[in-house]
Amino acid sequence: MAFVPTALPPIIDNSAIFIALAEATGAIGELRGACRRLINSNILIAPLQRQEALTSSAMEGTYTTTDRLILADINIKKDTDDSTIEVRNYILALNEAFKMLEKYPLSHRVIKTAHMKLLEGLSTARGSKKRPGEYKFDQNFIGSPTRKIEDARFIPPPPKETIECMDDLEKYLNKDYTSQAESLIDIALVHYQLETIHPFSDGNGRLGRMLVTLMSVNTKLLDMPVLYISPAIEKDKDQYIDLMYAVSTQGDWISWFNFFFQKVTQSCKDTVQTIDNLILAQTILREKVSDSIRSSNAMNLVDILFEYPALTISKASSKLNITYNAAQNLIEKLVELDILVELENNYPKTYIAWGIINVAQPNAN
């Protein structure tokens, strides 16, 4: 027996979620205000996306490291492993979806393209046989220790019903929004609904969490993509899964909403702290460079490092629009100041700003 969820929205007792919802709405407002203090929003978005990709993928059993991910992003490692490619695909898929939202509504087209990007370029064992960008053709199931459907904890809709559910979800995704509270409620609803429909053979969890970020901007809850839920959820992953299961089996929407809103609040507070850390670190490094190097390009290079903490001389030359030799000279000076470190055994020569990477991570001290 498969479970086919009722089309959204359900009937909700708003009084039972009022406190958690109000706290989440307030945290969103604080995050919006904090983002306005950033001269370049990419110095925040890039590390947040890396952390989200790492965490969301780890929740599904795919692991890599921050440095591997950063090096893969600038195509330094020719032998990049499948796990790192898969984690990097999360970022590529998210950004491709945002690009599509400039032309299209949040729809089948956008969701399928994001899924295709998520599994693109992987080996047969990792995803190339799992029909990237296509809804499932065969029945899937979740939580079976024997890998047999009869032992599964949960069986989502069959393929035919999946298409009908996704049609309903697409309609719901494109409603008009009148308040931040309504947007937050719908993000929680849609996340549950997609996870429950489980429309793809693989990648549903990551895609569902990706939708949180996409909807936060698409509903105008936030002006930029800075809401990433996975780092806040990861440590309570079992509860996260159990509460969605309780919605399906018991109709317990209240517990799910309160949990989700609490995690939104936590995520916003962590990101505000990250913004404070980044602004302080940028100020300190700019002062350190200005005391030692009389060059506006040196200051510009520091700013670039907050967005691209690993780079080659050629990339620095291109970003600064200066000659290769001039870029090399600047990089060598930042090495002398212990801002950059040359990675061993890399060609072309690659330099990385570990201090910036560390401070840019959520919860950095």
N, C-alpha and C positions, 0 to 999 in steps of 0.2 A: 504494500500500500504506500503510495507516494502522497506527499503533502503539497497541496496547491493553495498558496496564500490568497486571501480575499484582496480585491483591489483596494488601494489606498483612497481615502484616509479611513482609519478606524474611529470609533467614538472614544473620546478621551476625557477623563476627569481632570480638567486643567488645574483644579485646586490641589490635586495630589502631586503635581510636578512644578507648582508655582515657584517654590524657593530655589530649587536647583536650576530652573530655567532663568529666573531673575539673576542669579549669580553668574550664569554663563553669559547672559546678555550684557551684564556689567563688565565682565572680563573681556568680551569682544570690543566693547567701547574703549576700554583701556588700551587694548592692542592697537586699535585704529589710531589712537592718539600717539602711541609710542612710535608707530611706523612713520608718522609725519616728521619725526626728528631725524630720519635717515636722509642723507643727501642722495645716496644711491641705494635704492631698495635691493638691488641684486647682491649686495654684500650680506644681506640677511637671507634672501630667498635661496641662494645657492647652497649654503650650509644646511638650511632647514630641509631642503629637498634631499640632500645626501643622507641626512639622519633619518628622514622618513623612509627613503628607499632601503636603507640598511635594516631598519627596524621592521618595517612591513614585510620585507622578504624573510627576515629571520623568524618571524612568526609562522611562516610557512615552511621553515626548515632549510632556507637558502642563506648561506653565510658568506660574507667577505669582510674586508676591513676598509677603513676610511682611506688609507693611503693607496690601497689597490684600486679603489673606486676613483680616486682623484687622478691617478696615473692613467687609468683606462680612459678617463674623460679627455685627456690630451693625447691619447693614442701612443703612449710611450711603450707600453708592454705589448710586444707582438704576440706573445704567448698567453694573453689574458685568458684566465680560466672561465669555464661556463658559469660558475656562480657569480663572478664579478660582472660578466656580460649581462646576466639576468637581472642583477641588482641595478646596474646602470640603465638597463632597459626601462625600469620603473620611471626614472627621471625623464628619459626620452619620450615615453608614452604620455606622461603627464603634460609635458610641454607641447607635444603634438596636439593633444586634446585642447589645450588652451588656445593654440593657434587656430584650430578648427572652429572654436567657439566665436571667433571674430566674424565668421561667415555663416555658421550653421547653429541651430538650436542644439541643446543637449539632447541627443537623439540616438537611435540605433547606429547611425553612421559614425558618430563620435565615439560611442562606447565600443563598437567593433574595431575601429581603427586603433584606439588605445590598447585594446587587447592584442591586436596583431603586433603592435610595437613592443608590447610587454614580452612576447615570446619569440620575437624576431632574432634570427641569427644563432639560435641555440642548436645543440646537437639533437639527434633523434631521441635520445633518452630523456632530454630535458624539456622538450616542448615542440619540436618541429612536427611531430606526429599528432599533436593535440589540437589541430585545426585552428591555428591562430586567426582571430578575426571572424570566426564563424560560431554561431550558437551550436550547442551540443546536438549530435545526431543520435547518440546512444544515452541510455539512462545512466546517470551518475548517482553516487551515494556517499555519505559522510560517516566517519567514525566506526569503521568495521575492523576489529583487530585481526580477523581472518581474511579480510579483503573479499568477503562474500556479501552480496547484497542482503541476504536473509539475516545477517548479523549486524547490519548497519544501525547506527543510532538514529540517523535521519536520512530520508529519501526525498529529495526535492522533486519538483514537477517533471513529468516526462517531456520529451522534446516538443510534442505538439502543444501541450499546455504551456510550455516555456515561452513559445512565440506569443501566445495570447497574453501571458503575464507581462512580457516585456513591452508589448503594444500598450497595455494599460499603464505601465510604468512610464513610458515615453510621454503619454498624454499628461500624466501627473507632473512630470518634471518641468513642463512648460506652462505651468499656471502663473498667474501674476502674484506678486508678493507685496504685502502692505506693511510689514513690520519685521524687525530683527527676530523677535520671538517666533513668528510664523516660519521664518527661514530656518531657524535652529530646529524647530519641531520637524519640519519636512526633511532636513538633512538626516536626522535620526531615523525617520520613517523610511526614507529611500535606502539608507545604508542597510537597515534590516531587510528590506524587501529584496534588494539585489542579492544579498547573501543567502536568503531563503530560496529564491528562484534558482540560484546557482546555474546561470545560463550557459556557462562555458565548461569545457572538459577540464580546464585547469586555469588557475590565475584569478578565481572569483574573489578570494579574500583580499588580495592586493587591489583589484579593480574596485571593490566595494569601498575600501579605505581611500582610494584615489578620488572617488566620487565626492567624498566629504570636502576635499580641497576644491574640486571643480565647482561644486554647488555653492561653496562659501563666497566665491567670486561671481558666479552666474546669477545668484539671487541678490547680489549687491549687499550681502552681509558684510563683506570686506572689500576694500579697493584693490587688494593685491593678494596673491596666493601665499598666505603666511599661516594658515590653519592646517596643521598636520597632526592627526590624532594617534598614529601608531606608537610613538614614544611614550605617550601617557597610558595607553592601553596595554602595552607589552607585559608589564609586570603582573597584570591582572587578566592575562589572556584566558585562563580557564573560566573565570567569572564572566568575561565578555561573551564567550561562546555559550555558556550555560544560560545567560539571560536572554540571548536571542532564541535559544531553544525553548525557553519558558514562554516566550511570546507565541511560538508556534503550537506548543502543547497545552498551554493554560490560558493563553490570551493575556499574559501579564505584561502589558505595555508599560505600566507605571514604573516597575523596577528597571526596565530597560532604559526608559527616558531619563530617570534620575541618575543612573550610572553614566549614560552617554553625556549628559550635561555636565556632570562632575568632571569628566575627562576633558571636555571642551574648556572648562574653567582652568584646569590644571595646565593644559597645553598653552592657553593664552598667557598665563602667568609665567611659564617657563620661557616663552618667546619674548615677552617683555624684558625678562632678565637677560636673555641673550642679546637683545638690542642694546641694553645698558653696557654689557660687556664689550660688544663690538665698538660702540662709540668711544668708550674709554680707551680701549686698545688702539684704535685708530689715532686718537689724539696723542697718546704716548709715543707711538711709532713715528708719527709725523714730526713731533718735537725732537725726537732722537735723531732723525735724518736731517732735519733743518739745522741742527747744531753742528753736524759733521760734513754735510754736502751742500754746497751752494748751487742747487740745480732744481728748477721746477719739475723737470722730468723725474728726478729722484722721488719727489713728493707724489707725483702722479703714479709712479711705479708702486709705491706703498699702497695707494688706493686700489690699484689693479689687483694687488695680491689678496685683498680681502674678498674679491670676487673669484680670482683664479690663484689659489695658494700654491699651485705647482705650475711651473712654466719653463720653457726653453728660452734660449737667447733669441731665437728667431721669433717666437711668439711675443716676447717683450718688445722686440724691434717693431713688429707689426702693430701691436697695441699702442705703442708710444709714437709711431710714425717717425722713427729715427733710424740711423744706420745700425747695422749689425755690431760694428765695433763700439759704437756709443752705448748700445744696450748692454754689451758684454762688460764694459767699464762700470756701468751703473750696478749691474748685478754683482760684480766682484766687490764693490764698495758695500753693498748690503750684506754680503757674506762676511766681510770684515766686521760689520756691526752686529753679527750674530742674528740677523733677521732672516736670512736665507741660508740653507745648507745644501751643498751639492750632494745629490744621491750617487752612491757608488755603482759602478758597472751599468750605467745607462748611457745609451747613445741615441739621439744627440744628448749633450749634457743637459741634465734636468736639475732644477733647483726647487726646493720646497720650504714653505714658511710654516714650520710646525707650531710655532707660538700662535699664529693666526688660526690655524686649524683647531687647536685645542680650545681657544677662547670662543670660537664660533659655534661650538657644539652646545645644544641645549643643556642646561644644568651645569655649565662650566663655572668654575669658581674663579 
